[in-house]
């Protein structure tokens, strides 16, 4: 019996150990999956919020030689959607003196396809050996702004109707008539401003701005810029600095040398030598 009990306890311990190892493996695998997903942005759907206008700002890092093709591919994808769903509002490509490439593409998209277009743009960047380095999604509650502007416009219209009735009863040319007319004009301006605000908010809801920024890597993996070009730039700068210092030194020393030569030449002329002898004789004490 004791041996049987020991055997049962041993088997139980082995089973518990295997279960714990399996749980640890599963936890490790889940952690690894989470770690592998850190390079991807959160999969959210902001367009599901009614009355909210969104704007997207993507920043990508790519090899310099892939930026132009990627930008053109994104622009072509927008053009294929048609002007009613996607419009290009800005485009730039810059190559600075250090061979650093930056580019930008500004779009306005149909809100229903904006998020999916951004995902497709990111996948295209990844297929060109690039990656997403920043994603910012901004928003504004245009639905609430429209509701408030509509209410204020309705209130102004109601007040205008009441004042117009008072204006009809007031005697023309009196101060009361003028005051009522002034109030009506102010309310009409207020109603016009609210109508403009409603149109602006509706326009913001009708299209979604998207900015795609592209940043190069300098052309050499592991370096922010091109090390060979930077070294050559430093060498040329150093040589130019040394030549500049030499020229400045010559600009100071040459005039001084010329002046010294003139003084020495004058010092050795016959009149000055006679004058020096005279001074020497005058300085001797009389006998």
C-alpha positions as CSV (number, residue, x, y, z in Angstrom):
1,X,0.0,0.0,0.0
2,X,2.7,2.5,0.8
3,X,4.4,1.9,-2.5
4,X,1.0,2.3,-4.3
5,X,0.4,5.6,-2.5
6,X,3.9,6.9,-3.4
7,X,3.3,5.9,-7.1
8,X,-0.1,7.8,-7.2
9,X,1.5,10.8,-5.6
10,X,4.4,10.7,-8.1
11,X,2.0,10.5,-11.1
12,X,-0.1,13.4,-9.7
13,X,3.0,15.5,-9.3
14,X,4.1,14.8,-12.8
15,X,0.7,15.6,-14.2
16,X,0.6,19.0,-12.3
17,X,4.1,19.8,-13.6
18,X,3.1,19.1,-17.2
19,X,0.0,21.2,-16.9
20,X,2.0,24.1,-15.5
21,X,4.5,23.8,-18.3
22,X,1.8,23.8,-20.9
23,X,0.2,26.9,-19.3
24,X,3.6,28.6,-19.3
25,X,4.1,27.7,-23.0
26,X,0.7,29.1,-23.9
27,X,1.3,32.3,-21.9
28,X,4.7,32.7,-23.6
29,X,3.2,32.2,-27.1
30,X,0.5,34.8,-26.4
31,X,3.1,37.2,-25.2
32,X,5.2,36.6,-28.3
33,X,2.1,37.3,-30.4
34,X,1.5,40.5,-28.6
35,X,5.1,41.5,-29.0
36,X,5.0,40.8,-32.7
37,X,1.9,43.0,-33.0
38,X,3.4,46.1,-31.4
39,X,4.5,47.5,-34.7
40,X,0.9,47.7,-36.0
41,X,-1.5,50.4,-35.0
42,X,-4.7,49.5,-33.1
43,X,-7.4,48.2,-35.3
44,X,-10.2,50.8,-34.6
45,X,-13.0,52.0,-36.7
46,X,-13.6,55.7,-35.9
47,X,-15.9,56.2,-38.8
48,X,-18.5,54.3,-36.9
49,X,-19.2,57.4,-34.8
50,X,-22.0,59.4,-36.5
51,X,-21.6,63.1,-36.7
52,X,-17.8,63.0,-36.0
53,X,-15.4,64.3,-38.6
54,X,-12.0,62.6,-38.6
55,X,-8.6,63.4,-40.0
56,X,-5.7,61.0,-40.4
57,X,-1.9,61.6,-40.3
58,X,0.4,58.8,-41.3
59,X,4.2,58.9,-41.1
60,X,6.2,56.2,-42.9
61,X,9.9,55.3,-43.0
62,X,11.2,53.8,-46.2
63,X,14.4,53.4,-48.1
64,X,15.1,56.6,-50.1
65,X,14.9,54.9,-53.5
66,X,11.4,53.5,-52.6
67,X,9.7,56.7,-51.5
68,X,8.9,58.1,-55.0
69,X,7.4,54.9,-56.2
70,X,5.3,54.5,-53.0
71,X,4.1,58.0,-53.2
72,X,3.1,57.5,-56.9
73,X,1.3,54.3,-56.0
74,X,-0.7,56.0,-53.3
75,X,-1.6,58.8,-55.6
76,X,-2.7,56.3,-58.3
77,X,-4.8,54.4,-55.8
78,X,-6.6,57.7,-55.0
79,X,-7.1,58.6,-58.7
80,X,-8.7,55.2,-59.4
81,X,-11.3,55.8,-56.8
82,X,-12.6,58.9,-58.7
83,X,-12.9,62.5,-57.6
84,X,-16.2,61.9,-55.8
85,X,-14.4,59.5,-53.4
86,X,-10.8,60.7,-53.3
87,X,-9.1,63.9,-54.3
88,X,-5.4,64.9,-54.2
89,X,-5.0,68.3,-52.5
90,X,-1.2,68.5,-52.2
91,X,2.0,66.7,-53.1
92,X,5.7,67.3,-52.4
93,X,9.0,65.6,-52.8
94,X,12.3,66.9,-51.4
95,X,15.9,65.8,-51.7
96,X,18.2,68.0,-49.5
97,X,21.9,68.6,-49.7
98,X,22.6,65.6,-47.5
99,X,20.7,63.2,-49.8
100,X,17.8,63.0,-47.3
101,X,14.5,62.3,-48.9
102,X,11.2,63.5,-47.6
103,X,7.8,63.6,-49.3
104,X,4.1,64.3,-48.5
105,X,0.8,63.4,-50.1
106,X,-2.4,65.2,-49.0
107,X,-5.8,63.6,-49.8
108,X,-9.5,64.1,-49.1
109,X,-11.5,60.9,-49.0
110,X,-15.0,59.7,-48.6
111,X,-15.3,59.1,-44.8
112,X,-16.7,55.6,-45.4
113,X,-13.4,54.4,-47.1
114,X,-10.8,56.6,-45.3
115,X,-9.8,54.0,-42.7
116,X,-9.6,51.2,-45.2
117,X,-7.6,53.4,-47.6
118,X,-5.1,54.1,-44.7
119,X,-4.7,50.4,-44.0
120,X,-4.1,49.7,-47.7
121,X,-1.5,52.5,-47.8
122,X,0.3,51.0,-44.9
123,X,0.4,47.6,-46.5
124,X,1.8,49.1,-49.6
125,X,4.5,50.8,-47.6
126,X,5.4,47.4,-45.9
127,X,5.6,45.7,-49.3
128,X,8.2,48.4,-50.2
129,X,10.4,47.6,-47.2
130,X,9.0,50.4,-45.2
131,X,7.1,50.7,-41.9
132,X,4.6,52.9,-40.1
133,X,6.3,55.1,-37.5
134,X,3.4,57.2,-36.4
135,X,-0.4,57.4,-36.8
136,X,-2.5,60.2,-35.5
137,X,-6.3,60.4,-35.8
138,X,-7.9,63.6,-34.9
139,X,-11.7,64.3,-34.6
140,X,-14.2,67.0,-34.2
141,X,-17.9,66.6,-33.2
142,X,-19.5,68.3,-36.2
143,X,-22.9,66.7,-35.5
144,X,-23.1,68.5,-32.2
145,X,-21.9,71.8,-33.8
146,X,-24.6,71.4,-36.5
147,X,-27.3,70.8,-33.8
148,X,-26.3,73.9,-31.9
149,X,-26.1,76.1,-35.0
150,X,-29.5,74.8,-36.1
151,X,-31.0,75.6,-32.8
152,X,-29.5,79.1,-32.7
153,X,-30.7,79.8,-36.2
154,X,-34.2,78.6,-35.4
155,X,-34.3,80.8,-32.3
156,X,-33.1,83.8,-34.3
157,X,-35.8,83.1,-37.0
158,X,-38.5,82.9,-34.3
159,X,-37.3,86.2,-32.8
160,X,-37.2,87.8,-36.3
161,X,-40.9,86.8,-36.9
162,X,-42.0,88.3,-33.5
163,X,-40.0,91.5,-34.2
164,X,-41.5,91.8,-37.7
165,X,-45.0,91.8,-36.1
166,X,-44.0,94.5,-33.7
167,X,-42.4,96.4,-36.6
168,X,-45.7,96.3,-38.4
169,X,-47.5,97.9,-35.4
170,X,-44.8,100.5,-34.8
171,X,-45.1,103.9,-36.5
172,X,-42.5,104.5,-39.2
173,X,-39.9,107.1,-38.5
174,X,-40.1,106.7,-34.7
175,X,-37.2,105.6,-32.4
176,X,-39.1,102.4,-31.5
177,X,-39.4,101.6,-35.2
178,X,-35.7,102.1,-35.8
179,X,-34.7,100.0,-32.7
180,X,-36.9,97.1,-33.9
181,X,-35.4,97.3,-37.4
182,X,-31.9,97.3,-36.0
183,X,-32.7,94.2,-33.9
184,X,-34.1,92.4,-36.9
185,X,-31.0,93.1,-38.9
186,X,-28.7,91.9,-36.1
187,X,-30.7,88.6,-35.8
188,X,-30.6,88.2,-39.6
189,X,-26.8,88.5,-39.5
190,X,-26.7,85.9,-36.7
191,X,-28.9,83.5,-38.7
192,X,-26.7,83.9,-41.7
193,X,-23.6,83.2,-39.6
194,X,-25.2,80.0,-38.2
195,X,-26.1,78.9,-41.8
196,X,-22.5,79.3,-42.8
197,X,-21.4,77.3,-39.7
198,X,-23.8,74.5,-40.6
199,X,-22.4,74.4,-44.2
200,X,-18.8,74.3,-42.9
201,X,-19.6,71.4,-40.5
202,X,-21.5,69.5,-43.3
203,X,-18.5,70.0,-45.6
204,X,-16.2,68.6,-42.8
205,X,-18.4,65.5,-42.5
206,X,-18.5,65.0,-46.3
207,X,-14.8,64.5,-46.7
208,X,-12.0,63.2,-44.5
209,X,-8.5,64.8,-44.8
210,X,-5.5,62.4,-44.8
211,X,-1.8,63.3,-44.8
212,X,0.8,60.7,-45.8
213,X,4.4,61.7,-44.8
214,X,7.4,59.8,-46.1
215,X,10.8,59.9,-44.5
216,X,13.9,58.3,-46.0
217,X,16.7,56.5,-44.2
218,X,19.7,58.2,-46.0
219,X,20.5,55.3,-48.3
220,X,22.8,53.4,-46.0
221,X,21.3,50.9,-43.5
222,X,22.2,51.6,-39.9
223,X,23.1,55.3,-40.5
224,X,20.8,58.3,-40.3
225,X,22.5,59.9,-43.3
226,X,25.1,58.9,-45.9
227,X,28.4,58.5,-44.0
228,X,30.6,58.8,-47.1
229,X,29.0,62.0,-48.3
230,X,29.0,63.4,-44.7
231,X,32.7,62.5,-44.4
232,X,33.5,64.2,-47.7
233,X,31.5,67.2,-46.7
234,X,33.5,67.5,-43.4
235,X,36.8,67.1,-45.3
236,X,35.9,69.9,-47.8
237,X,34.6,72.1,-45.0
238,X,37.9,71.6,-43.1
239,X,40.0,72.4,-46.1
240,X,38.0,75.5,-46.9
241,X,38.3,76.6,-43.2
242,X,42.1,76.1,-43.3
243,X,42.5,78.1,-46.6
244,X,40.3,80.8,-45.1
245,X,42.5,81.0,-42.0
246,X,45.7,81.1,-44.2
247,X,44.3,83.9,-46.4
248,X,43.3,85.9,-43.3
249,X,46.8,85.5,-41.9
250,X,48.3,86.6,-45.2
251,X,46.0,89.6,-45.3
252,X,47.4,90.7,-41.9
253,X,51.1,89.7,-42.3
254,X,51.7,90.9,-45.9
255,X,50.9,94.6,-45.1
256,X,52.9,94.4,-41.9
257,X,55.9,92.9,-43.9
258,X,55.6,95.6,-46.5
259,X,55.6,98.3,-43.9
260,X,58.6,96.8,-42.1
261,X,60.5,96.6,-45.4
262,X,59.7,100.3,-46.1
263,X,60.9,101.3,-42.6
264,X,64.1,99.3,-43.0
265,X,64.8,100.8,-46.4
266,X,64.3,104.3,-45.1
267,X,66.4,103.6,-42.1
268,X,69.3,102.7,-44.4
269,X,69.1,105.7,-46.7
270,X,72.0,108.2,-46.7
271,X,70.1,111.1,-45.0
272,X,69.0,108.9,-42.1
273,X,72.5,107.5,-41.7
274,X,73.9,111.0,-41.5
275,X,71.2,112.0,-39.1
276,X,72.0,109.0,-36.9
277,X,75.7,110.0,-36.9
278,X,74.8,113.5,-36.0
279,X,72.6,112.2,-33.2
280,X,75.5,109.9,-32.0
281,X,77.9,112.9,-32.1
282,X,75.5,115.2,-30.3
283,X,75.0,112.6,-27.6
284,X,78.8,112.4,-26.8
285,X,79.8,114.6,-23.8
286,X,81.9,117.6,-24.6
287,X,85.7,117.5,-23.6
